[in-house]
Amino acid sequence: MSDRRLRATILVLSLLGAAVAGYLAVTHLVHVPVACATGGCETVQTSRYSELAGVPVAALGVGAYVVLAASAASTSDPARVLGFTAALTGLSFAVYLLYVQAVVLDAYCQWCLASDALLILLVPLTLLRVVRVDPPAG
Amino acid sequence: MSAGGAGGTLDDVNRRRLLLASIGGAAIIAGALIGALALSSGGSSKHTSTTPVGVGRVALLEFADPQCPYCADWAKTSLPTIVRRYVRPGKVQIVFNGMAFVGPDSDAALRAALAAGRQNRFWNVIELLYENQGGENSGWVTDSLLRSIGESVPGLDPQRMLADRTSKAVEEELVSSQAFAQQSEVSSTPTFAVGRTGSQLQLVQIQSIEPSALTPSLDAALGQ
């Protein structure tokens, strides 16, 4: 996969992630019930784990996805590293939140799981951008 | 061309360093976020004297005396509704601030409940005390009753509960909960306070012990 295609894929996945996290952040802030098929979204969204210092955890997710999307817009080394760092940080935090859902809350939020899936895809894609050397242009 | 092969060029070395720095950075940031979230969510109400029940971001603090008949009525009739509607869905956590102003049996009952709390069985014991509530200071809180209650709670060591009644930890909890009630100017029970978990809670004036007396305050706090 060319770097151009890789960047496009990362951009699309990041925008999807930003949309998912944004939806959770907005519904949390305006106190609107979340559309939910798993039945546990409200439990997760209203739990004490849904905020960090007054900031919705989902808003932190939006921030991470925005960083990821921005990193995909650049071919520079710092951007590649930033993208991988954001994806790995997001996935690590997501694993903890998955633990909270499974063990502490005994409830799952489908939107959080969707975000987890996107991060699982984004980590290897962003890693690929860091470790490989592109052929010279032209 | 891939840097994954046998490298040795400056680019490869730099990339590996960048990769390690990236992994280290991610570990530090994620660790900080997880630590901060665990810390902020682990703290319940600042006024807790018992293990809170529930994980909600809104706290319902109850000032109660184990000998108070209204407290028993509230626990039997309204508490299950509050638990079903707010605690189980993860919206609200309930914190009990014990008081022992009715008399010696209050003190004896509260000590036993707090001692059970040392084994994470506070709520089981306080519920059973309410169910077995006798006449005010009639001497109903006997060792025999407490042992019987202790034996009926799964996972509770009754002997340890009885022994812990006079422990320093229980003594301190008893003093601090009474002091907090006094500081909050609570003079009757049950009295309730509601607010965001970990923040200053606001006392709620209730007109009845029906669940509807508290639900507007809980809904308002959840909507903030």
Chai-1 contact restraints between the chains, C-beta under 6 A:
chainA,res_idxA,chainB,res_idxB,connection_type,confidence,min_distance_angstrom,max_distance_angstrom,comment,restraint_id
A,H31,B,G223,contact,1.0,0.0,6.0,A-B,restraint_1
A,T43,B,P89,contact,1.0,0.0,6.0,A-B,restraint_2
A,T43,B,G90,contact,1.0,0.0,6.0,A-B,restraint_3
A,T46,B,G90,contact,1.0,0.0,6.0,A-B,restraint_4
A,T46,B,K91,contact,1.0,0.0,6.0,A-B,restraint_5
A,S47,B,V55,contact,1.0,0.0,6.0,A-B,restraint_6
A,S47,B,G90,contact,1.0,0.0,6.0,A-B,restraint_7
A,R48,B,S41,contact,1.0,0.0,6.0,A-B,restraint_8
A,R48,B,V55,contact,1.0,0.0,6.0,A-B,restraint_9
A,R48,B,R57,contact,1.0,0.0,6.0,A-B,restraint_10
A,R48,B,T197,contact,1.0,0.0,6.0,A-B,restraint_11
A,Y49,B,S41,contact,1.0,0.0,6.0,A-B,restraint_12
A,L52,B,A36,contact,1.0,0.0,6.0,A-B,restraint_13
A,L52,B,L37,contact,1.0,0.0,6.0,A-B,restraint_14
A,V81,B,L18,contact,1.0,0.0,6.0,A-B,restraint_15
A,V81,B,S22,contact,1.0,0.0,6.0,A-B,restraint_16
A,F84,B,S22,contact,1.0,0.0,6.0,A-B,restraint_17
A,T85,B,S22,contact,1.0,0.0,6.0,A-B,restraint_18
A,T85,B,G25,contact,1.0,0.0,6.0,A-B,restraint_19
A,T85,B,A26,contact,1.0,0.0,6.0,A-B,restraint_20
A,L88,B,A26,contact,1.0,0.0,6.0,A-B,restraint_21
A,T89,B,A26,contact,1.0,0.0,6.0,A-B,restraint_22
A,T89,B,I29,contact,1.0,0.0,6.0,A-B,restraint_23
A,T89,B,A30,contact,1.0,0.0,6.0,A-B,restraint_24
A,S92,B,A30,contact,1.0,0.0,6.0,A-B,restraint_25
A,F93,B,A30,contact,1.0,0.0,6.0,A-B,restraint_26
A,F93,B,L33,contact,1.0,0.0,6.0,A-B,restraint_27
A,Y96,B,I34,contact,1.0,0.0,6.0,A-B,restraint_28
A,L105,B,G90,contact,1.0,0.0,6.0,A-B,restraint_29
A,V130,B,L19,contact,1.0,0.0,6.0,A-B,restraint_30
A,V131,B,A3,contact,1.0,0.0,6.0,A-B,restraint_31
A,V131,B,G4,contact,1.0,0.0,6.0,A-B,restraint_32
A,R132,B,S2,contact,1.0,0.0,6.0,A-B,restraint_33
A,R132,B,A3,contact,1.0,0.0,6.0,A-B,restraint_34
A,V133,B,M1,contact,1.0,0.0,6.0,A-B,restraint_35
A,V133,B,A3,contact,1.0,0.0,6.0,A-B,restraint_36
